[in-house]
Amino acid sequence: MNFRSHRRERLELSLTPMIDVVFLLLIFFMVTTTFDRQAQLKLELPEAKTAVQNPQQKPLEVVIDAAGHYYIDQHELVNTRIDTLKKAMQRALRQGARPPVVIVADRRTPHQAVIRVLDAARQLGLTHISFATETTQE
């Protein structure tokens, strides 16, 4: 009888190189990915039957969310004081320009927040003011 001595060697699977490759890929994708931050506000505009025509000048948009926070040029203001609002509006205006002001307010916005924007615009000498609405179909 010829017994062959079959000695089986244990197979060892080393996961270290695979983990290294995964980490390298992770670092590669983290470094090369561009993060585009879309900070669009979800607003529910009030409804109106008529629409305002687009003005010749680019309007100054003041966005007010449902909590009463202000946004000018898609940047949130640090507080809701009228002085802060006026300074931000002045920065957004070009030298000597008096563009129309469009107030884009959520339908649940506190009334005081809208009045504060109207007051700030009046103090800055801005007189052409309108409100953004959704048009209704009837």
ROZA-100423 format. One record per residue: residue number from 1; x, y, z of N, C-alpha, C in turn. Coordinates in Angstrom, 1 decimal, always signed. Example, Ala and Ser with C-alpha at 12.3 -4.5 7.8 and 13.67 -1.06 7.14 Angstrom:
ROZA-100423
ATOM, pos, n_X, n_Y, n_Z, ca_X, ca_Y, ca_Z, c_X, c_Y, c_Z
ATOM, 1, +13.2, -5.7, +7.8, +12.3, -4.5, +7.8, +13.2, -3.3, +7.8
ATOM, 2, +12.8, -2.2, +7.1, +13.7, -1.1, +7.1, +12.9, +0.0, +7.9
***
This chain:
ROZA-100423
ATOM, pos, n_X, n_Y, n_Z, ca_X, ca_Y, ca_Z, c_X, c_Y, c_Z
ATOM, 1, +0.8, -1.2, +0.0, +0.0, +0.0, +0.0, +0.9, +1.2, +0.0
ATOM, 2, +0.5, +2.0, -0.9, +1.2, +3.2, -1.0, +0.4, +4.4, -0.5
ATOM, 3, +0.7, +4.7, +0.7, -0.1, +5.9, +1.2, +0.7, +7.2, +0.9
ATOM, 4, +0.1, +7.9, +0.2, +0.7, +9.2, +0.0, +0.4, +10.1, +1.2
ATOM, 5, +1.3, +10.7, +1.6, +1.1, +11.6, +2.7, +0.7, +13.0, +2.1
ATOM, 6, -0.5, +13.2, +2.2, -1.1, +14.5, +1.7, -1.2, +15.4, +2.9
ATOM, 7, -0.3, +16.3, +2.8, -0.4, +17.3, +3.9, -1.0, +18.5, +3.3
ATOM, 8, -2.1, +18.9, +3.8, -2.7, +20.1, +3.3, -2.2, +21.3, +4.1
ATOM, 9, -1.8, +22.3, +3.3, -1.4, +23.5, +4.0, -2.6, +24.4, +4.2
ATOM, 10, -2.6, +25.1, +5.2, -3.7, +26.0, +5.5, -3.6, +27.2, +4.6
ATOM, 11, -4.7, +27.6, +4.0, -4.7, +28.8, +3.2, -5.0, +30.0, +4.1
ATOM, 12, -4.2, +31.0, +4.0, -4.4, +32.2, +4.8, -4.7, +33.3, +3.8
ATOM, 13, -5.7, +34.0, +4.0, -6.1, +35.1, +3.2, -5.9, +36.4, +3.9
ATOM, 14, -5.0, +37.2, +3.4, -4.6, +38.4, +4.1, -5.5, +39.5, +3.5
ATOM, 15, -6.2, +40.2, +4.4, -7.1, +41.3, +4.0, -6.4, +42.6, +4.1
ATOM, 16, -5.2, +42.7, +4.6, -4.5, +44.0, +4.7, -4.3, +44.7, +3.4
ATOM, 17, -3.9, +44.0, +2.3, -3.7, +44.8, +1.0, -5.1, +45.3, +0.5
ATOM, 18, -6.1, +44.5, +0.7, -7.4, +44.9, +0.2, -7.9, +46.1, +1.0
ATOM, 19, -7.7, +46.1, +2.3, -8.1, +47.3, +3.1, -7.3, +48.5, +2.7
ATOM, 20, -6.0, +48.3, +2.4, -5.2, +49.5, +2.0, -5.7, +50.1, +0.7
ATOM, 21, -6.1, +49.2, -0.2, -6.6, +49.7, -1.5, -7.9, +50.4, -1.3
ATOM, 22, -8.8, +49.9, -0.5, -10.1, +50.6, -0.2, -9.9, +51.9, +0.4
ATOM, 23, -9.0, +52.0, +1.4, -8.7, +53.3, +2.0, -8.1, +54.3, +1.0
ATOM, 24, -7.2, +53.8, +0.1, -6.7, +54.7, -0.9, -7.8, +55.2, -1.8
ATOM, 25, -8.7, +54.3, -2.2, -9.8, +54.8, -3.1, -10.7, +55.8, -2.3
ATOM, 26, -10.9, +55.5, -1.1, -11.7, +56.4, -0.3, -11.1, +57.8, -0.2
ATOM, 27, -9.8, +57.8, +0.1, -9.1, +59.1, +0.1, -9.1, +59.8, -1.2
ATOM, 28, -8.9, +59.0, -2.3, -8.9, +59.6, -3.7, -10.3, +60.3, -4.0
ATOM, 29, -11.4, +59.6, -3.7, -12.7, +60.1, -4.0, -13.0, +61.3, -3.0
ATOM, 30, -12.6, +61.3, -1.8, -12.8, +62.4, -0.9, -12.1, +63.7, -1.4
ATOM, 31, -10.9, +63.5, -1.9, -10.1, +64.7, -2.3, -10.6, +65.2, -3.7
ATOM, 32, -11.0, +64.3, -4.6, -11.3, +64.8, -5.9, -12.8, +65.2, -6.1
ATOM, 33, -13.6, +64.9, -5.1, -15.1, +65.2, -5.2, -15.3, +66.7, -4.9
ATOM, 34, -16.1, +67.3, -5.7, -16.4, +68.7, -5.4, -17.8, +68.7, -4.7
ATOM, 35, -17.9, +69.4, -3.7, -19.1, +69.5, -3.0, -19.9, +70.8, -3.3
ATOM, 36, -20.9, +70.6, -4.0, -21.8, +71.7, -4.5, -22.9, +71.9, -3.5
ATOM, 37, -22.8, +72.9, -2.7, -23.8, +73.1, -1.6, -24.9, +74.0, -2.2
ATOM, 38, -26.0, +73.3, -2.4, -27.2, +74.0, -2.8, -28.1, +74.3, -1.6
ATOM, 39, -28.1, +75.6, -1.3, -28.9, +76.0, -0.1, -30.1, +76.7, -0.6
ATOM, 40, -30.9, +75.9, -1.3, -32.2, +76.5, -1.7, -33.2, +76.4, -0.6
ATOM, 41, -34.0, +77.5, -0.4, -35.0, +77.5, +0.6, -36.3, +76.9, +0.0
ATOM, 42, -37.0, +76.2, +0.8, -38.3, +75.7, +0.4, -39.3, +76.7, +1.0
ATOM, 43, -39.9, +77.5, +0.0, -40.9, +78.5, +0.4, -42.2, +78.2, -0.2
ATOM, 44, -43.3, +78.4, +0.5, -44.6, +78.4, +0.0, -45.1, +79.8, -0.2
ATOM, 45, -45.1, +80.3, -1.4, -45.5, +81.6, -1.7, -47.0, +81.8, -1.6
ATOM, 46, -47.4, +83.0, -1.2, -48.9, +83.3, -1.3, -49.3, +83.3, -2.8
ATOM, 47, -50.6, +83.2, -3.0, -51.1, +83.1, -4.3, -51.8, +84.5, -4.7
ATOM, 48, -51.7, +84.8, -6.0, -52.3, +86.0, -6.6, -52.8, +85.7, -8.0
ATOM, 49, -53.7, +86.4, -8.5, -54.3, +86.2, -9.8, -53.5, +86.9, -10.9
ATOM, 50, -52.8, +88.0, -10.6, -52.0, +88.7, -11.5, -50.5, +88.6, -11.3
ATOM, 51, -49.7, +88.8, -12.3, -48.3, +88.6, -12.2, -47.6, +90.0, -12.5
ATOM, 52, -46.5, +90.3, -11.9, -45.8, +91.5, -12.2, -44.8, +91.2, -13.3
ATOM, 53, -44.7, +92.2, -14.3, -43.8, +92.0, -15.4, -42.4, +92.2, -14.9
ATOM, 54, -41.4, +91.5, -15.6, -40.0, +91.6, -15.2, -39.5, +93.1, -15.4
ATOM, 55, -38.9, +93.7, -14.4, -38.4, +95.0, -14.5, -37.1, +95.0, -15.4
ATOM, 56, -36.8, +96.3, -15.8, -35.6, +96.4, -16.6, -34.3, +96.2, -15.8
ATOM, 57, -34.3, +96.7, -14.5, -33.2, +96.5, -13.6, -33.3, +95.2, -12.9
ATOM, 58, -32.1, +94.6, -12.5, -32.1, +93.4, -11.7, -32.6, +93.8, -10.3
ATOM, 59, -33.7, +93.1, -9.8, -34.2, +93.5, -8.5, -33.3, +93.0, -7.4
ATOM, 60, -33.5, +93.7, -6.2, -32.9, +93.3, -5.0, -33.9, +92.3, -4.3
ATOM, 61, -33.5, +91.1, -4.2, -34.4, +90.1, -3.6, -34.1, +89.9, -2.1
ATOM, 62, -35.1, +90.1, -1.3, -35.0, +89.8, +0.1, -35.9, +88.6, +0.4
ATOM, 63, -35.3, +87.5, +0.8, -36.1, +86.3, +1.0, -36.3, +86.2, +2.5
ATOM, 64, -37.5, +85.8, +2.9, -37.9, +85.6, +4.3, -38.5, +84.3, +4.4
ATOM, 65, -37.9, +83.4, +5.3, -38.5, +82.1, +5.4, -39.6, +82.1, +6.5
ATOM, 66, -40.2, +80.9, +6.7, -41.3, +80.8, +7.6, -41.0, +81.2, +9.0
ATOM, 67, -39.7, +81.1, +9.4, -39.3, +81.4, +10.8, -39.0, +82.9, +10.9
ATOM, 68, -39.0, +83.6, +9.8, -38.7, +85.1, +9.9, -37.2, +85.4, +9.7
ATOM, 69, -36.4, +84.4, +9.2, -35.0, +84.7, +8.9, -34.8, +85.3, +7.5
ATOM, 70, -33.9, +86.3, +7.4, -33.7, +87.0, +6.2, -32.5, +86.4, +5.4
ATOM, 71, -32.7, +86.5, +4.0, -31.6, +86.0, +3.1, -31.5, +87.1, +2.0
ATOM, 72, -30.3, +87.6, +1.8, -30.0, +88.5, +0.7, -28.9, +87.9, -0.1
ATOM, 73, -29.1, +87.8, -1.4, -28.1, +87.2, -2.3, -27.8, +85.8, -1.8
ATOM, 74, -28.8, +85.0, -1.3, -28.7, +83.7, -0.9, -27.8, +83.5, +0.4
ATOM, 75, -27.6, +84.6, +1.1, -26.8, +84.5, +2.3, -27.7, +84.9, +3.5
ATOM, 76, -27.7, +84.0, +4.5, -28.6, +84.3, +5.7, -27.9, +85.4, +6.5
ATOM, 77, -28.7, +86.3, +7.0, -28.3, +87.3, +7.9, -28.1, +86.8, +9.3
ATOM, 78, -27.1, +87.3, +10.0, -26.8, +86.8, +11.3, -27.9, +87.0, +12.4
ATOM, 79, -28.7, +88.0, +12.2, -29.8, +88.3, +13.1, -31.0, +89.0, +12.3
ATOM, 80, -32.0, +89.3, +13.0, -33.2, +89.9, +12.4, -33.4, +91.3, +12.7
ATOM, 81, -32.4, +92.0, +13.2, -32.5, +93.4, +13.6, -32.5, +94.2, +12.3
ATOM, 82, -33.2, +95.4, +12.4, -33.3, +96.2, +11.2, -32.0, +96.8, +10.8
ATOM, 83, -31.1, +97.1, +11.7, -29.8, +97.6, +11.3, -29.0, +96.6, +10.5
ATOM, 84, -29.0, +95.4, +10.9, -28.3, +94.3, +10.1, -28.9, +94.2, +8.7
ATOM, 85, -30.3, +94.3, +8.7, -31.0, +94.2, +7.4, -30.6, +95.3, +6.5
ATOM, 86, -30.6, +96.6, +7.0, -30.2, +97.7, +6.2, -28.8, +97.6, +5.7
ATOM, 87, -27.8, +97.2, +6.5, -26.4, +97.1, +6.1, -26.3, +96.1, +5.0
ATOM, 88, -27.0, +94.9, +5.1, -26.9, +93.9, +4.1, -27.5, +94.4, +2.8
ATOM, 89, -28.6, +95.1, +2.9, -29.3, +95.7, +1.7, -28.3, +96.7, +1.0
ATOM, 90, -27.7, +97.5, +1.8, -26.8, +98.5, +1.2, -25.6, +97.9, +0.5
ATOM, 91, -25.1, +96.8, +1.1, -24.0, +96.1, +0.5, -24.4, +95.4, -0.8
ATOM, 92, -25.6, +95.0, -0.9, -26.1, +94.4, -2.1, -26.4, +95.4, -3.2
ATOM, 93, -26.6, +96.6, -2.9, -26.9, +97.7, -3.9, -25.5, +98.1, -4.5
ATOM, 94, -25.6, +98.4, -5.8, -24.5, +99.0, -6.5, -24.5, +100.5, -6.1
ATOM, 95, -23.4, +101.2, -6.4, -23.2, +102.6, -6.1, -24.3, +103.4, -6.8
ATOM, 96, -25.1, +104.1, -6.0, -26.2, +105.0, -6.5, -27.4, +104.3, -7.1
ATOM, 97, -27.4, +103.0, -7.2, -28.4, +102.2, -7.9, -29.7, +102.2, -6.9
ATOM, 98, -30.8, +102.3, -7.5, -32.1, +102.2, -6.8, -32.9, +101.1, -7.4
ATOM, 99, -32.5, +99.8, -7.4, -33.3, +98.8, -8.0, -34.6, +98.5, -7.3
ATOM, 100, -35.6, +97.9, -8.0, -36.8, +97.5, -7.3, -36.5, +96.4, -6.3
ATOM, 101, -37.2, +96.4, -5.2, -37.0, +95.4, -4.2, -38.2, +94.4, -4.3
ATOM, 102, -37.8, +93.1, -4.4, -38.8, +92.0, -4.4, -38.7, +91.3, -3.1
ATOM, 103, -39.8, +91.3, -2.4, -39.8, +90.5, -1.1, -40.4, +89.2, -1.4
ATOM, 104, -39.6, +88.1, -1.2, -40.0, +86.8, -1.4, -40.2, +86.2, +0.0
ATOM, 105, -41.4, +86.2, +0.4, -41.8, +85.7, +1.8, -42.6, +84.5, +1.8
ATOM, 106, -42.3, +83.6, +2.6, -43.1, +82.4, +2.8, -44.5, +82.8, +3.3
ATOM, 107, -45.5, +82.1, +2.9, -46.9, +82.5, +3.4, -47.1, +82.4, +4.9
ATOM, 108, -46.2, +81.7, +5.6, -46.3, +81.6, +7.0, -45.3, +82.5, +7.7
ATOM, 109, -44.7, +83.4, +7.0, -43.8, +84.4, +7.6, -44.5, +85.3, +8.5
ATOM, 110, -43.9, +85.6, +9.7, -44.6, +86.6, +10.6, -44.7, +87.9, +9.9
ATOM, 111, -45.8, +88.6, +10.1, -46.1, +89.9, +9.5, -45.0, +90.9, +9.9
ATOM, 112, -44.5, +90.9, +11.1, -43.4, +91.8, +11.5, -42.2, +91.7, +10.7
ATOM, 113, -41.8, +90.5, +10.2, -40.6, +90.4, +9.4, -40.8, +91.1, +8.1
ATOM, 114, -42.0, +91.0, +7.5, -42.2, +91.7, +6.2, -42.2, +93.3, +6.5
ATOM, 115, -42.8, +93.7, +7.5, -42.8, +95.1, +7.8, -41.4, +95.7, +8.0
ATOM, 116, -40.6, +94.9, +8.7, -39.2, +95.3, +8.9, -38.4, +95.5, +7.6
ATOM, 117, -38.7, +94.6, +6.6, -38.1, +94.8, +5.3, -38.6, +96.1, +4.6
ATOM, 118, -39.9, +96.3, +4.7, -40.5, +97.5, +4.1, -39.9, +98.8, +4.7
ATOM, 119, -39.7, +98.7, +6.1, -39.2, +99.9, +6.8, -37.7, +100.1, +6.4
ATOM, 120, -36.9, +99.0, +6.3, -35.5, +99.2, +5.9, -35.4, +99.7, +4.5
ATOM, 121, -36.2, +99.3, +3.6, -36.2, +99.8, +2.2, -36.6, +101.2, +2.2
ATOM, 122, -37.6, +101.6, +2.9, -38.0, +103.0, +3.0, -36.8, +103.9, +3.5
ATOM, 123, -36.2, +103.4, +4.6, -35.0, +104.2, +5.1, -33.9, +104.3, +4.2
ATOM, 124, -33.7, +103.4, +3.3, -32.6, +103.4, +2.3, -33.1, +104.2, +1.0
ATOM, 125, -34.3, +104.7, +1.0, -34.8, +105.4, -0.2, -35.2, +104.5, -1.3
ATOM, 126, -35.5, +103.3, -1.1, -36.0, +102.4, -2.1, -37.5, +102.4, -2.1
ATOM, 127, -38.1, +102.8, -3.2, -39.5, +103.0, -3.3, -40.3, +102.0, -4.1
ATOM, 128, -39.6, +101.3, -5.0, -40.3, +100.3, -5.9, -40.2, +99.0, -5.2
ATOM, 129, -41.3, +98.6, -4.6, -41.3, +97.3, -3.8, -42.4, +96.5, -4.3
ATOM, 130, -42.1, +95.2, -4.5, -43.2, +94.2, -4.8, -43.0, +92.9, -4.1
ATOM, 131, -44.0, +92.1, -4.1, -44.0, +90.8, -3.4, -44.1, +89.7, -4.4
ATOM, 132, -43.3, +88.7, -4.2, -43.3, +87.5, -5.1, -44.5, +86.6, -4.6
ATOM, 133, -45.2, +86.2, -5.6, -46.4, +85.3, -5.4, -46.4, +84.2, -6.4
ATOM, 134, -47.3, +83.2, -6.2, -47.6, +82.2, -7.1, -48.9, +82.6, -7.8
ATOM, 135, -48.9, +82.5, -9.2, -50.1, +82.8, -9.8, -51.1, +81.7, -9.8
ATOM, 136, -52.3, +82.0, -9.7, -53.4, +80.9, -9.6, -54.1, +80.9, -11.0
ATOM, 137, -54.5, +79.8, -11.4, -55.3, +79.6, -12.6, -56.7, +79.5, -12.3
ATOM, 138, -57.6, +80.3, -12.9, -59.0, +80.2, -12.7, -59.7, +80.2, -14.0
***
